[in-house]
Amino acid sequence: MNVERNADAAVCRIAAAIGERARASMLYCLIDGRARTSTELAVVADVTPSTAVRKLSLVLSGHTELGFSLQSHELSNPSG
């Protein structure tokens, strides 16, 4: 079986990052590549803006696996 070492740990981090309704809603909203304010994301996720910031920071902490570019705050193509 050809499985990359620690790949399962990376998958677990991704699942944990998106495995909650509000975080998944915000990510789905961002998938079109347009910038959104924390207020806009909060409305989509049905949470307060401060909660949206906190939840998004959890997602961004795993940005490498998820393909986020922290400089531009846009979804990037992780495969290059």
Long-range contacts (C-beta under 8 A, 24 or more apart in sequence): 10-65, 13-62, 13-65, 14-62, 14-65, 14-66, 16-62, 17-58, 17-59, 17-61, 17-62, 17-65, 17-66, 18-59, 18-66, 20-55, 21-45, 22-46, 22-47, 22-51, 22-52, 22-55, 23-55, 23-56, 23-58, 23-59, 26-52, 26-55, 26-56, 26-59, 27-59, 30-75, 31-75, 33-74, 33-75, 35-73, 35-74
